[in-house]
């Protein structure tokens, strides 16, 4: 009777450990992309605290790093041209009208 419950608890612990490992790997990967690679340190999941609160904390840290990464990316060179084309297509009829009917 206790054995199936124990097996289920071990299974959940294993799954939670994998969640922690995955998030920590993503954090390290993005950190390396932002600040350059560092010494490869193997991941060691602290099994004394596999709480949801700790996992949520790691997810917040990951989300912060993801936002930092996006904000640190340079704009593609084609973006200003795309924006100009977009603005021009919006204002072109008005500009044409002004150019055609300007009698000064």
HELIX and SHEET records of a PDB file:
HELIX    1   1 UNK A    2  UNK A   35  1                                  34    
HELIX    2   2 UNK A   52  UNK A   72  1                                  21    
HELIX    3   3 UNK A   77  UNK A  101  1                                  25    
END                                                                             
